[in-house]
Amino acid sequence: MSRASRTEAARAAGGFTLLEILVALAIFALASVIAYAGLDAVASTKGALEKEIRFWRELGLVFDRMETDFLQSVPQPLRDGPDRVRPPVRGGKLGGDDENDGFFIELIRQDADRGPVRVRYLCDRRTLTLRVSPARLLAATGVDEAGRPLDTPLLGAVERCEAAFLTAANAWLDSWPGDQSLARPRAIRLRLALAGQGVFERVFVLP
């Protein structure tokens, strides 16, 4: 019997030749590789998207927290000793003229659960940190006494950060109060350069 006749006989019996099986396996392997590559691309895209969403959510929460603190800050000057009055808002660069040196913003705000609290935002060593400590007004002396602070890192990978304060004459200053007596600024501007993300700016208007 010829080879063609044997092949036809095998097909008639419902079997497959070795060549047909090898071709089918090759097609299956190729389809599997293509499917795996597609799934890997989908998973990578999903992971990158979730990371981006998480970043924007965290940044938004930080800005929202700062806005809440600024809006609830005590508007009047505070006594910091029998003969010393402290401005309601303080802030500026940590040192030197280099914008990479970071900044601090300090204020007292009202807290419904704990009473007045001292809030300090510190941008230093590539990290934006929030420090909160209770501020108890001593009846005898009127001194604002700080309790034990609680530090909370808010943002990391901060390459550059700066703060500015808007005067009543609509001029931006890099420190407060400067020569602005004991008033609060009209607004506080924050700029953050985050590694791999870009530069972000937010202006907080004080009531």
Secondary structure in CASP SS format (residue, H / E / C, confidence):
PFRMAT SS
TARGET T0000
AUTHOR 0000-0000-0000
METHOD secondary structure of the structure
MODEL  1
M C 1.00
S C 1.00
R H 1.00
A H 1.00
S H 1.00
R H 1.00
T H 1.00
E H 1.00
A H 1.00
A H 1.00
R H 1.00
A H 1.00
A C 1.00
G C 1.00
G C 1.00
F C 1.00
T C 1.00
L H 1.00
L H 1.00
E H 1.00
I H 1.00
L H 1.00
V H 1.00
A H 1.00
L H 1.00
A H 1.00
I H 1.00
F H 1.00
A H 1.00
L H 1.00
A H 1.00
S H 1.00
V H 1.00
I H 1.00
A H 1.00
Y H 1.00
A H 1.00
G H 1.00
L H 1.00
D H 1.00
A H 1.00
V H 1.00
A H 1.00
S H 1.00
T H 1.00
K H 1.00
G H 1.00
A H 1.00
L H 1.00
E H 1.00
K H 1.00
E H 1.00
I H 1.00
R H 1.00
F H 1.00
W H 1.00
R H 1.00
E H 1.00
L H 1.00
G H 1.00
L H 1.00
V H 1.00
F H 1.00
D H 1.00
R H 1.00
M H 1.00
E H 1.00
T H 1.00
D H 1.00
F H 1.00
L H 1.00
Q C 1.00
S E 1.00
V C 1.00
P C 1.00
Q C 1.00
P C 1.00
L E 1.00
R E 1.00
D C 1.00
G C 1.00
P C 1.00
D C 1.00
R C 1.00
V E 1.00
R E 1.00
P C 1.00
P C 1.00
V E 1.00
R E 1.00
G E 1.00
G E 1.00
K E 1.00
L C 1.00
G C 1.00
G C 1.00
D C 1.00
D C 1.00
E H 1.00
N H 1.00
D H 1.00
G C 1.00
F E 1.00
F E 1.00
I E 1.00
E E 1.00
L E 1.00
I E 1.00
R E 1.00
Q C 1.00
D C 1.00
A C 1.00
D C 1.00
R C 1.00
G C 1.00
P C 1.00
V E 1.00
R E 1.00
V E 1.00
R E 1.00
Y E 1.00
L E 1.00
C E 1.00
D E 1.00
R C 1.00
R C 1.00
T E 1.00
L E 1.00
T E 1.00
L E 1.00
R E 1.00
V E 1.00
S E 1.00
P E 1.00
A E 1.00
R E 1.00
L E 1.00
L C 1.00
A C 1.00
A C 1.00
T C 1.00
G C 1.00
V C 1.00
D E 1.00
E E 1.00
A E 1.00
G C 1.00
R C 1.00
P C 1.00
L E 1.00
D E 1.00
T E 1.00
P E 1.00
L E 1.00
L E 1.00
G C 1.00
A C 1.00
V E 1.00
E E 1.00
R E 1.00
C E 1.00
E E 1.00
A E 1.00
A E 1.00
F E 1.00
L E 1.00
T C 1.00
A C 1.00
A C 1.00
N C 1.00
A C 1.00
W E 1.00
L E 1.00
D C 1.00
S C 1.00
W E 1.00
P C 1.00
G C 1.00
D C 1.00
Q C 1.00
S C 1.00
L C 1.00
A C 1.00
R C 1.00
P C 1.00
R C 1.00
A E 1.00
I E 1.00
R E 1.00
L E 1.00
R E 1.00
L E 1.00
A E 1.00
L E 1.00
A C 1.00
G C 1.00
Q C 1.00
G E 1.00
V E 1.00
F E 1.00
E E 1.00
R E 1.00
V E 1.00
F E 1.00
V E 1.00
L C 1.00
P C 1.00
END
